[in-house]
Amino acid sequence: MAKTYADLLQEVKASIRQVPLEDLHARLQSGEKLVLVDVREADEWRQGHIPGAIHLPRGFLEMRAQSALPDRDAPIVVYCAGGIRSAFAAKVLGEMGYTHVESANPGFGDWKDKGFPVERPFAFTPDQLDRYSRHLLLPEVGEKGQAKLLQSRVLLLGAGGLGSPAALYLAAAGVGTLGIVDGDVVDESNLQRQVLHGRSQVGEPKVASAAARIADLNPDVKVLPFQERLDSSNVDRIFDQGWDVIVDGLDNFPTRYLVNDASVWKGIPVVHGSIFRFDGQVTTFWPGKGPCYRCLYPEPPPAHLAPSCAEAGVLGVLPGVIGTIQATEAIKILLGQGEPLVGRLLQYDSLAMKFRTFKLMQDEDCVVCGSHPSIRQYIDYEGFCAA
Protein backbone atom coordinates (compact mmCIF):
# COMPACT_ATOMS: atom_id res chain seq x y z
CA MET A 1 0.00 0.00 0.00
CA ALA A 2 1.41 3.39 -1.00
CA LYS A 3 2.19 5.82 1.82
CA THR A 4 1.76 9.55 1.79
CA TYR A 5 4.27 11.94 3.30
CA ALA A 6 1.90 12.44 6.23
CA ASP A 7 1.75 8.68 6.79
CA LEU A 8 5.53 8.40 6.71
CA LEU A 9 6.00 11.30 9.10
CA GLN A 10 3.48 9.87 11.52
CA GLU A 11 5.25 6.49 11.50
CA VAL A 12 8.63 8.13 12.06
CA LYS A 13 7.38 10.23 14.97
CA ALA A 14 5.76 7.15 16.52
CA SER A 15 9.08 5.28 16.36
CA ILE A 16 11.27 7.87 18.07
CA ARG A 17 11.42 9.64 21.40
CA GLN A 18 10.40 13.32 21.31
CA VAL A 19 11.18 15.94 23.94
CA PRO A 20 9.16 19.12 24.44
CA LEU A 21 11.20 22.31 24.34
CA GLU A 22 10.34 23.21 27.93
CA ASP A 23 11.67 19.86 29.13
CA LEU A 24 14.82 20.22 27.01
CA HIS A 25 15.45 23.69 28.44
CA ALA A 26 14.94 22.45 32.00
CA ARG A 27 17.32 19.54 31.48
CA LEU A 28 20.01 21.81 30.07
CA GLN A 29 19.52 24.26 32.94
CA SER A 30 19.96 21.42 35.44
CA GLY A 31 23.36 20.62 33.95
CA GLU A 32 22.42 17.36 32.24
CA LYS A 33 25.08 16.42 29.71
CA LEU A 34 23.33 16.30 26.34
CA VAL A 35 24.77 16.27 22.84
CA LEU A 36 22.71 18.77 20.86
CA VAL A 37 22.70 18.23 17.10
CA ASP A 38 21.39 20.97 14.82
CA VAL A 39 20.41 19.46 11.45
CA ARG A 40 19.36 22.70 9.76
CA GLU A 41 21.11 24.17 6.76
CA ALA A 42 24.11 26.48 7.06
CA ASP A 43 22.18 29.70 6.42
CA GLU A 44 19.72 28.76 9.18
CA TRP A 45 22.56 27.96 11.59
CA ARG A 46 24.13 31.36 10.98
CA GLN A 47 20.94 33.07 12.15
CA GLY A 48 21.36 31.48 15.57
CA HIS A 49 21.40 28.11 17.35
CA ILE A 50 21.10 26.54 20.79
CA PRO A 51 24.34 27.17 22.72
CA GLY A 52 26.73 24.22 22.59
CA ALA A 53 25.04 22.54 19.64
CA ILE A 54 26.92 20.64 16.93
CA HIS A 55 26.02 21.65 13.39
CA LEU A 56 25.40 18.56 11.29
CA PRO A 57 23.16 19.39 8.31
CA ARG A 58 20.57 16.73 7.51
CA GLY A 59 22.01 16.16 4.04
CA PHE A 60 25.38 15.15 5.53
CA LEU A 61 24.10 13.30 8.59
CA GLU A 62 24.82 9.73 7.54
CA MET A 63 28.21 10.69 6.09
CA ARG A 64 29.50 12.67 9.07
CA ALA A 65 27.78 11.12 12.07
CA GLN A 66 30.55 8.69 12.91
CA SER A 67 33.24 11.37 13.15
CA ALA A 68 31.05 14.09 14.67
CA LEU A 69 29.27 11.79 17.13
CA PRO A 70 31.80 9.11 18.14
CA ASP A 71 29.96 7.99 21.31
CA ARG A 72 26.93 5.97 20.23
CA ASP A 73 25.67 5.68 23.82
CA ALA A 74 25.70 9.41 24.60
CA PRO A 75 22.31 11.10 25.12
CA ILE A 76 21.61 12.99 21.88
CA VAL A 77 18.89 15.54 21.17
CA VAL A 78 18.39 16.45 17.52
CA TYR A 79 16.59 19.62 16.50
CA CYS A 80 15.68 21.53 13.36
CA ALA A 81 13.43 24.51 12.63
CA GLY A 82 10.08 22.85 13.25
CA GLY A 83 10.64 19.26 14.35
CA ILE A 84 10.23 17.41 11.05
CA ARG A 85 13.81 17.06 9.77
CA SER A 86 14.94 16.27 13.30
CA ALA A 87 12.41 13.44 13.54
CA PHE A 88 13.77 11.78 10.40
CA ALA A 89 17.33 12.44 11.60
CA ALA A 90 16.61 10.82 14.97
CA LYS A 91 15.26 7.72 13.25
CA VAL A 92 18.34 7.46 11.01
CA LEU A 93 20.69 7.82 13.99
CA GLY A 94 18.80 5.08 15.81
CA GLU A 95 19.20 2.82 12.79
CA MET A 96 22.93 3.63 12.81
CA GLY A 97 23.26 2.27 16.33
CA TYR A 98 22.89 5.39 18.47
CA THR A 99 21.06 4.22 21.58
CA HIS A 100 19.71 7.38 23.25
CA VAL A 101 18.38 9.75 20.58
CA GLU A 102 15.53 12.21 20.98
CA SER A 103 13.99 14.78 18.65
CA ALA A 104 13.15 18.25 19.98
CA ASN A 105 9.53 19.12 19.27
CA PRO A 106 8.68 21.47 17.70
CA GLY A 107 12.07 23.10 16.93
CA PHE A 108 14.38 26.10 17.00
CA GLY A 109 11.76 28.58 15.79
CA ASP A 110 9.65 27.99 18.89
CA TRP A 111 12.76 27.76 21.08
CA LYS A 112 13.71 31.30 20.10
CA ASP A 113 10.11 32.57 20.44
CA LYS A 114 10.01 31.27 24.01
CA GLY A 115 13.03 33.39 24.88
CA PHE A 116 15.33 30.44 25.57
CA PRO A 117 19.11 30.98 25.15
CA VAL A 118 20.32 31.51 21.60
CA GLU A 119 23.90 31.73 20.39
CA ARG A 120 24.60 33.72 17.27
CA PRO A 121 27.72 32.54 15.47
CA PHE A 122 30.56 34.64 14.14
CA ALA A 123 29.35 36.78 11.23
CA PHE A 124 31.35 35.66 8.21
CA THR A 125 31.48 37.82 5.12
CA PRO A 126 30.65 36.19 1.76
CA ASP A 127 34.35 36.40 0.86
CA GLN A 128 35.30 34.56 4.07
CA LEU A 129 32.73 31.84 3.45
CA ASP A 130 34.34 31.31 0.05
CA ARG A 131 37.95 31.56 1.26
CA TYR A 132 37.54 29.10 4.14
CA SER A 133 35.03 26.79 2.45
CA ARG A 134 37.30 23.73 2.70
CA HIS A 135 37.69 24.31 6.44
CA LEU A 136 33.96 24.77 6.88
CA LEU A 137 33.37 21.32 5.38
CA LEU A 138 35.43 19.68 8.13
CA PRO A 139 33.31 18.78 11.18
CA GLU A 140 36.40 19.26 13.36
CA VAL A 141 36.66 22.87 12.18
CA GLY A 142 33.37 24.10 10.76
CA GLU A 143 32.18 27.66 11.23
CA LYS A 144 32.74 27.57 14.97
CA GLY A 145 36.36 26.47 14.56
CA GLN A 146 37.06 28.95 11.78
CA ALA A 147 35.65 31.72 13.94
CA LYS A 148 38.08 30.62 16.67
CA LEU A 149 40.98 30.84 14.25
CA LEU A 150 39.98 34.31 13.10
CA GLN A 151 39.90 35.47 16.72
CA SER A 152 43.17 33.73 17.72
CA ARG A 153 46.59 35.23 18.35
CA VAL A 154 49.83 33.39 17.52
CA LEU A 155 53.34 34.72 18.15
CA LEU A 156 56.02 33.60 15.71
CA LEU A 157 59.59 33.77 16.96
CA GLY A 158 61.65 34.20 13.83
CA ALA A 159 60.70 34.90 10.21
CA GLY A 160 63.39 32.61 8.83
CA GLY A 161 63.47 29.00 7.71
CA LEU A 162 60.88 27.67 10.18
CA GLY A 163 58.91 30.88 10.61
CA SER A 164 58.38 31.28 6.86
CA PRO A 165 56.21 28.20 6.17
CA ALA A 166 54.56 28.45 9.59
CA ALA A 167 53.57 32.07 8.95
CA LEU A 168 52.28 31.35 5.45
CA TYR A 169 50.08 28.45 6.51
CA LEU A 170 48.80 30.10 9.68
CA ALA A 171 47.89 33.18 7.66
CA ALA A 172 46.27 31.12 4.92
CA ALA A 173 44.26 29.25 7.57
CA GLY A 174 42.89 32.55 8.85
CA VAL A 175 44.61 32.96 12.20
CA GLY A 176 43.45 36.50 12.94
CA THR A 177 46.56 37.99 14.55
CA LEU A 178 50.16 36.98 13.92
CA GLY A 179 52.96 38.55 15.91
CA ILE A 180 56.40 38.18 14.30
CA VAL A 181 59.62 38.74 16.21
CA ASP A 182 62.79 39.10 14.15
CA GLY A 183 65.53 41.73 14.22
CA ASP A 184 67.27 40.56 11.05
CA VAL A 185 67.11 41.72 7.43
CA VAL A 186 66.59 39.57 4.34
CA ASP A 187 69.84 38.27 2.87
CA GLU A 188 70.40 36.57 -0.49
CA SER A 189 71.52 33.41 1.31
CA ASN A 190 68.13 33.22 3.08
CA LEU A 191 66.18 32.66 -0.12
CA GLN A 192 67.25 29.00 -0.45
CA ARG A 193 64.80 28.11 2.34
CA GLN A 194 63.03 31.21 3.73
CA VAL A 195 60.07 31.17 1.34
CA LEU A 196 58.33 34.11 3.01
CA HIS A 197 60.78 36.48 1.28
CA GLY A 198 61.86 37.21 -2.29
CA ARG A 199 64.70 38.89 -4.13
CA SER A 200 62.96 42.25 -4.12
CA GLN A 201 63.02 42.20 -0.31
CA VAL A 202 66.77 41.64 0.08
CA GLY A 203 68.04 44.22 2.56
CA GLU A 204 64.58 44.84 4.05
CA PRO A 205 63.67 43.93 7.64
CA LYS A 206 62.28 40.42 7.68
CA VAL A 207 59.23 41.49 9.69
CA ALA A 208 58.36 44.10 7.03
CA SER A 209 58.81 41.58 4.23
CA ALA A 210 56.68 39.06 6.13
CA ALA A 211 53.91 41.59 6.79
CA ALA A 212 53.71 42.54 3.12
CA ARG A 213 53.56 38.92 1.96
CA ILE A 214 50.89 37.99 4.51
CA ALA A 215 48.79 41.05 3.62
CA ASP A 216 48.80 39.88 0.02
CA LEU A 217 47.97 36.30 1.02
CA ASN A 218 45.10 37.02 3.42
CA PRO A 219 43.71 40.47 4.28
CA ASP A 220 41.88 38.96 7.28
CA VAL A 221 45.19 38.59 9.14
CA LYS A 222 46.63 41.38 11.25
CA VAL A 223 50.43 41.29 11.57
CA LEU A 224 52.14 42.78 14.62
CA PRO A 225 55.85 43.17 13.71
CA PHE A 226 58.54 43.27 16.38
CA GLN A 227 61.75 44.29 14.63
CA GLU A 228 64.02 43.39 17.51
CA ARG A 229 65.95 40.49 18.95
CA LEU A 230 64.16 38.80 21.81
CA ASP A 231 65.94 39.13 25.14
CA SER A 232 65.24 39.54 28.85
CA SER A 233 64.58 43.27 28.46
CA ASN A 234 61.66 42.91 26.03
CA VAL A 235 60.29 39.40 26.54
CA ASP A 236 57.61 40.51 29.03
CA ARG A 237 56.46 43.35 26.80
CA ILE A 238 56.18 41.06 23.79
CA PHE A 239 54.77 37.98 25.53
CA ASP A 240 52.17 39.87 27.60
CA GLN A 241 49.92 40.58 24.63
CA GLY A 242 47.40 37.77 24.93
CA TRP A 243 49.02 35.12 22.73
CA ASP A 244 47.24 31.77 22.52
CA VAL A 245 50.28 29.89 21.13
CA ILE A 246 53.94 30.65 20.49
CA VAL A 247 55.68 29.08 17.48
CA ASP A 248 59.41 28.86 18.17
CA GLY A 249 61.61 29.00 15.09
CA LEU A 250 64.72 30.21 16.89
CA ASP A 251 68.23 28.99 16.14
CA ASN A 252 70.21 29.78 19.30
CA PHE A 253 70.22 28.29 22.77
CA PRO A 254 70.21 31.42 24.96
CA THR A 255 66.93 32.63 23.46
CA ARG A 256 65.39 29.15 23.62
CA TYR A 257 66.00 29.00 27.36
CA LEU A 258 64.62 32.51 27.74
CA VAL A 259 61.48 31.57 25.81
CA ASN A 260 61.07 28.44 27.87
CA ASP A 261 61.27 30.23 31.21
CA ALA A 262 58.95 33.06 30.15
CA SER A 263 56.36 30.70 28.63
CA VAL A 264 56.32 28.47 31.74
CA TRP A 265 55.76 31.45 34.02
CA LYS A 266 53.07 32.87 31.73
CA GLY A 267 51.38 29.54 30.93
CA ILE A 268 51.63 29.86 27.12
CA PRO A 269 52.10 26.69 25.00
CA VAL A 270 55.17 26.73 22.76
CA VAL A 271 55.45 24.71 19.56
CA HIS A 272 59.19 24.15 19.27
CA GLY A 273 60.99 23.23 16.07
CA SER A 274 64.65 22.82 15.15
CA ILE A 275 66.60 21.74 12.08
CA PHE A 276 70.14 20.51 11.37
CA ARG A 277 71.52 19.52 7.98
CA PHE A 278 68.99 16.85 6.87
CA ASP A 279 67.16 16.29 10.16
CA GLY A 280 64.46 18.14 12.05
CA GLN A 281 62.34 17.77 15.15
CA VAL A 282 59.14 19.18 16.62
CA THR A 283 57.55 19.04 20.06
CA THR A 284 55.06 21.11 22.04
CA PHE A 285 55.89 22.45 25.48
CA TRP A 286 52.61 23.17 27.25
CA PRO A 287 52.98 24.42 30.83
CA GLY A 288 51.04 22.29 33.27
CA LYS A 289 50.43 19.53 30.72
CA GLY A 290 53.91 18.15 30.07
CA PRO A 291 57.67 18.72 30.23
CA CYS A 292 59.36 21.99 29.37
CA TYR A 293 62.47 22.67 27.28
CA ARG A 294 64.70 22.46 30.35
CA CYS A 295 63.35 18.97 31.11
CA LEU A 296 64.64 17.91 27.70
CA TYR A 297 67.85 19.96 27.81
CA PRO A 298 68.83 20.81 31.41
CA GLU A 299 71.92 22.48 29.99
CA PRO A 300 72.97 23.35 26.43
CA PRO A 301 75.33 21.05 24.54
CA PRO A 302 78.88 22.20 23.80
CA ALA A 303 79.07 24.53 20.81
CA HIS A 304 81.01 22.02 18.70
CA LEU A 305 78.16 19.51 19.05
CA ALA A 306 75.46 21.99 17.99
CA PRO A 307 76.71 24.12 15.09
CA SER A 308 74.29 26.54 13.48
CA CYS A 309 72.84 26.15 9.97
CA ALA A 310 75.28 28.83 8.82
CA GLU A 311 78.12 26.60 10.00
CA ALA A 312 76.79 23.14 9.12
CA GLY A 313 74.33 23.84 6.30
CA VAL A 314 70.73 22.75 5.92
CA LEU A 315 68.67 21.15 3.15
CA GLY A 316 66.47 23.92 1.77
CA VAL A 317 63.18 21.98 1.88
CA LEU A 318 63.72 20.69 5.44
CA PRO A 319 62.40 23.79 7.26
CA GLY A 320 59.34 23.64 5.01
CA VAL A 321 58.45 20.24 6.46
CA ILE A 322 59.20 21.15 10.07
CA GLY A 323 57.64 24.62 9.92
CA THR A 324 54.46 23.20 8.39
CA ILE A 325 54.23 20.64 11.18
CA GLN A 326 54.62 23.47 13.68
CA ALA A 327 51.75 25.33 12.02
CA THR A 328 49.65 22.17 12.20
CA GLU A 329 50.36 21.83 15.92
CA ALA A 330 49.41 25.47 16.52
CA ILE A 331 46.12 25.11 14.66
CA LYS A 332 45.26 21.92 16.58
CA ILE A 333 45.84 23.75 19.86
CA LEU A 334 43.72 26.72 18.76
CA LEU A 335 40.87 24.44 17.69
CA GLY A 336 41.16 22.07 20.64
CA GLN A 337 41.38 19.15 18.22
CA GLY A 338 43.62 16.11 17.94
CA GLU A 339 46.56 15.17 20.12
CA PRO A 340 49.34 17.77 20.31
CA LEU A 341 52.97 16.67 20.67
CA VAL A 342 52.98 17.27 24.42
CA GLY A 343 55.44 14.87 26.03
CA ARG A 344 56.44 13.57 22.60
CA LEU A 345 59.30 14.52 20.29
CA LEU A 346 58.72 13.98 16.57
CA GLN A 347 62.00 13.49 14.71
CA TYR A 348 62.29 13.60 10.91
CA ASP A 349 65.17 12.11 8.90
CA SER A 350 64.82 13.46 5.37
CA LEU A 351 67.51 11.23 3.85
CA ALA A 352 65.90 8.03 5.13
CA MET A 353 62.42 9.61 4.82
CA LYS A 354 61.51 8.38 8.29
CA PHE A 355 59.60 9.84 11.20
CA ARG A 356 60.23 8.62 14.74
CA THR A 357 58.51 9.61 17.97
CA PHE A 358 60.19 9.67 21.35
CA LYS A 359 58.47 9.98 24.70
CA LEU A 360 59.55 12.91 26.85
CA MET A 361 59.22 12.82 30.62
CA GLN A 362 58.71 15.76 32.91
CA ASP A 363 61.59 16.25 35.33
CA GLU A 364 60.26 16.67 38.86
CA ASP A 365 63.57 18.34 39.73
CA CYS A 366 63.43 20.77 36.78
CA VAL A 367 64.77 24.14 37.89
CA VAL A 368 61.84 25.96 36.24
CA CYS A 369 58.79 23.67 35.98
CA GLY A 370 59.65 21.14 38.72
CA SER A 371 57.99 20.80 42.11
CA HIS A 372 60.66 22.99 43.76
CA PRO A 373 61.91 25.42 41.08
CA SER A 374 65.13 27.29 41.80
CA ILE A 375 64.89 29.71 38.86
CA ARG A 376 62.08 32.22 39.31
CA GLN A 377 63.34 35.16 37.30
CA TYR A 378 65.31 35.78 34.13
CA ILE A 379 69.00 34.95 34.26
CA ASP A 380 72.07 35.74 32.18
CA TYR A 381 71.22 33.33 29.36
CA GLU A 382 74.27 34.14 27.26
CA GLY A 383 76.49 33.43 30.26
CA PHE A 384 74.56 30.26 31.12
CA CYS A 385 74.97 28.84 27.63
CA ALA A 386 78.60 29.94 27.36
CA ALA A 387 79.40 28.21 30.64
DOMILO-276027 format. One record per residue (C-alpha): residue in one letter; y, z, x. Coordinates in steps of 0.25 Angstrom, whole numbers, padded with zeros to 4 digits, always signed. Example, Ala and Ser with C-alpha at 12.3 -4.5 7.8 and 13.67 -1.06 7.14 Angstrom:
BEGIN
A-0018+0031+0049/S-0004+0029+0055/
END
This chain:
BEGIN
M+0000+0000+0000/A+0014-0004+0006/K+0023+0007+0009/T+0038+0007+0007/Y+0048+0013+0017/A+0050+0025+0008/D+0035+0027+0007/L+0034+0027+0022/L+0045+0036+0024/Q+0039+0046+0014/E+0026+0046+0021/V+0033+0048+0035/K+0041+0060+0030/A+0029+0066+0023/S+0021+0065+0036/I+0031+0072+0045/R+0039+0086+0046/Q+0053+0085+0042/V+0064+0096+0045/P+0076+0098+0037/L+0089+0097+0045/E+0093+0112+0041/D+0079+0117+0047/L+0081+0108+0059/H+0095+0114+0062/A+0090+0128+0060/R+0078+0126+0069/L+0087+0120+0080/Q+0097+0132+0078/S+0086+0142+0080/G+0082+0136+0093/E+0069+0129+0090/K+0066+0119+0100/L+0065+0105+0093/V+0065+0091+0099/L+0075+0083+0091/V+0073+0068+0091/D+0084+0059+0086/V+0078+0046+0082/R+0091+0039+0077/E+0097+0027+0084/A+0106+0028+0096/D+0119+0026+0089/E+0115+0037+0079/W+0112+0046+0090/R+0125+0044+0097/Q+0132+0049+0084/G+0126+0062+0085/H+0112+0069+0086/I+0106+0083+0084/P+0109+0091+0097/G+0097+0090+0107/A+0090+0079+0100/I+0083+0068+0108/H+0087+0054+0104/L+0074+0045+0102/P+0078+0033+0093/R+0067+0030+0082/G+0065+0016+0088/F+0061+0022+0102/L+0053+0034+0096/E+0039+0030+0099/M+0043+0024+0113/R+0051+0036+0118/A+0044+0048+0111/Q+0035+0052+0122/S+0045+0053+0133/A+0056+0059+0124/L+0047+0069+0117/P+0036+0073+0127/D+0032+0085+0120/R+0024+0081+0108/D+0023+0095+0103/A+0038+0098+0103/P+0044+0100+0089/I+0052+0088+0086/V+0062+0085+0076/V+0066+0070+0074/Y+0078+0066+0066/C+0086+0053+0063/A+0098+0051+0054/G+0091+0053+0040/G+0077+0057+0043/I+0070+0044+0041/R+0068+0039+0055/S+0065+0053+0060/A+0054+0054+0050/F+0047+0042+0055/A+0050+0046+0069/A+0043+0060+0066/K+0031+0053+0061/V+0030+0044+0073/L+0031+0056+0083/G+0020+0063+0075/E+0011+0051+0077/M+0015+0051+0092/G+0009+0065+0093/Y+0022+0074+0092/T+0017+0086+0084/H+0030+0093+0079/V+0039+0082+0074/E+0049+0084+0062/S+0059+0075+0056/A+0073+0080+0053/N+0076+0077+0038/P+0086+0071+0035/G+0092+0068+0048/F+0104+0068+0058/G+0114+0063+0047/D+0112+0076+0039/W+0111+0084+0051/K+0125+0080+0055/D+0130+0082+0040/K+0125+0096+0040/G+0134+0100+0052/F+0122+0102+0061/P+0124+0101+0076/V+0126+0086+0081/E+0127+0082+0096/R+0135+0069+0098/P+0130+0062+0111/F+0139+0057+0122/A+0147+0045+0117/F+0143+0033+0125/T+0151+0020+0126/P+0145+0007+0123/D+0146+0003+0137/Q+0138+0016+0141/L+0127+0014+0131/D+0125+0000+0137/R+0126+0005+0152/Y+0116+0017+0150/S+0107+0010+0140/R+0095+0011+0149/H+0097+0026+0151/L+0099+0028+0136/L+0085+0022+0133/L+0079+0033+0142/P+0075+0045+0133/E+0077+0053+0146/V+0091+0049+0147/G+0096+0043+0133/E+0111+0045+0129/K+0110+0060+0131/G+0106+0058+0145/Q+0116+0047+0148/A+0127+0056+0143/K+0122+0067+0152/L+0123+0057+0164/L+0137+0052+0160/Q+0142+0067+0160/S+0135+0071+0173/R+0141+0073+0186/V+0134+0070+0199/L+0139+0073+0213/L+0134+0063+0224/L+0135+0068+0238/G+0137+0055+0247/A+0140+0041+0243/G+0130+0035+0254/G+0116+0031+0254/L+0111+0041+0244/G+0124+0042+0236/S+0125+0027+0234/P+0113+0025+0225/A+0114+0038+0218/A+0128+0036+0214/L+0125+0022+0209/Y+0114+0026+0200/L+0120+0039+0195/A+0133+0031+0192/A+0124+0020+0185/A+0117+0030+0177/G+0130+0035+0172/V+0132+0049+0178/G+0146+0052+0174/T+0152+0058+0186/L+0148+0056+0201/G+0154+0064+0212/I+0153+0057+0226/V+0155+0065+0238/D+0156+0057+0251/G+0167+0057+0262/D+0162+0044+0269/V+0167+0030+0268/V+0158+0017+0266/D+0153+0011+0279/E+0146-0002+0282/S+0134+0005+0286/N+0133+0012+0273/L+0131+0000+0265/Q+0116-0002+0269/R+0112+0009+0259/Q+0125+0015+0252/V+0125+0005+0240/L+0136+0012+0233/H+0146+0005+0243/G+0149-0009+0247/R+0156-0017+0259/S+0169-0016+0252/Q+0169-0001+0252/V+0167+0000+0267/G+0177+0010+0272/E+0179+0016+0258/P+0176+0031+0255/K+0162+0031+0249/V+0166+0039+0237/A+0176+0028+0233/S+0166+0017+0235/A+0156+0025+0227/A+0166+0027+0216/A+0170+0012+0215/R+0156+0008+0214/I+0152+0018+0204/A+0164+0014+0195/D+0160+0000+0195/L+0145+0004+0192/N+0148+0014+0180/P+0162+0017+0175/D+0156+0029+0168/V+0154+0037+0181/K+0166+0045+0187/V+0165+0046+0202/L+0171+0058+0209/P+0173+0055+0223/F+0173+0066+0234/Q+0177+0059+0247/E+0174+0070+0256/R+0162+0076+0264/L+0155+0087+0257/D+0157+0101+0264/S+0158+0115+0261/S+0173+0114+0258/N+0172+0104+0247/V+0158+0106+0241/D+0162+0116+0230/R+0173+0107+0226/I+0164+0095+0225/F+0152+0102+0219/D+0159+0110+0209/Q+0162+0099+0200/G+0151+0100+0190/W+0140+0091+0196/D+0127+0090+0189/V+0120+0085+0201/I+0123+0082+0216/V+0116+0070+0223/D+0115+0073+0238/G+0116+0060+0246/L+0121+0068+0259/D+0116+0065+0273/N+0119+0077+0281/F+0113+0091+0281/P+0126+0100+0281/T+0131+0094+0268/R+0117+0094+0262/Y+0116+0109+0264/L+0130+0111+0258/V+0126+0103+0246/N+0114+0111+0244/D+0121+0125+0245/A+0132+0121+0236/S+0123+0115+0225/V+0114+0127+0225/W+0126+0136+0223/K+0131+0127+0212/G+0118+0124+0206/I+0119+0108+0207/P+0107+0100+0208/V+0107+0091+0221/V+0099+0078+0222/H+0097+0077+0237/G+0093+0064+0244/S+0091+0061+0259/I+0087+0048+0266/F+0082+0045+0281/R+0078+0032+0286/F+0067+0027+0276/D+0065+0041+0269/G+0073+0048+0258/Q+0071+0061+0249/V+0077+0066+0237/T+0076+0080+0230/T+0084+0088+0220/F+0090+0102+0224/W+0093+0109+0210/P+0098+0123+0212/G+0089+0133+0204/K+0078+0123+0202/G+0073+0120+0216/P+0075+0121+0231/C+0088+0117+0237/Y+0091+0109+0250/R+0090+0121+0259/C+0076+0124+0253/L+0072+0111+0259/Y+0080+0111+0271/P+0083+0126+0275/E+0090+0120+0288/P+0093+0106+0292/P+0084+0098+0301/P+0089+0095+0316/A+0098+0083+0316/H+0088+0075+0324/L+0078+0076+0313/A+0088+0072+0302/P+0096+0060+0307/S+0106+0054+0297/C+0105+0040+0291/A+0115+0035+0301/E+0106+0040+0312/A+0093+0036+0307/G+0095+0025+0297/V+0091+0024+0283/L+0085+0013+0275/G+0096+0007+0266/V+0088+0008+0253/L+0083+0022+0255/P+0095+0029+0250/G+0095+0020+0237/V+0081+0026+0234/I+0085+0040+0237/G+0098+0040+0231/T+0093+0034+0218/I+0083+0045+0217/Q+0094+0055+0218/A+0101+0048+0207/T+0089+0049+0199/E+0087+0064+0201/A+0102+0066+0198/I+0100+0059+0184/K+0088+0066+0181/I+0095+0079+0183/L+0107+0075+0175/L+0098+0071+0163/G+0088+0083+0165/Q+0077+0073+0166/G+0064+0072+0174/E+0061+0080+0186/P+0071+0081+0197/L+0067+0083+0212/V+0069+0098+0212/G+0059+0104+0222/R+0054+0090+0226/L+0058+0081+0237/L+0056+0066+0235/Q+0054+0059+0248/Y+0054+0044+0249/D+0048+0036+0261/S+0054+0021+0259/L+0045+0015+0270/A+0032+0021+0264/M+0038+0019+0250/K+0034+0033+0246/F+0039+0045+0238/R+0034+0059+0241/T+0038+0072+0234/F+0039+0085+0241/K+0040+0099+0234/L+0052+0107+0238/M+0051+0122+0237/Q+0063+0132+0235/D+0065+0141+0246/E+0067+0155+0241/D+0073+0159+0254/C+0083+0147+0254/V+0097+0152+0259/V+0104+0145+0247/C+0095+0144+0235/G+0085+0155+0239/S+0083+0168+0232/H+0092+0175+0243/P+0102+0164+0248/S+0109+0167+0261/I+0119+0155+0260/R+0129+0157+0248/Q+0141+0149+0253/Y+0143+0137+0261/I+0140+0137+0276/D+0143+0129+0288/Y+0133+0117+0285/E+0137+0109+0297/G+0134+0121+0306/F+0121+0124+0298/C+0115+0111+0300/A+0120+0109+0314/A+0113+0123+0318/
END
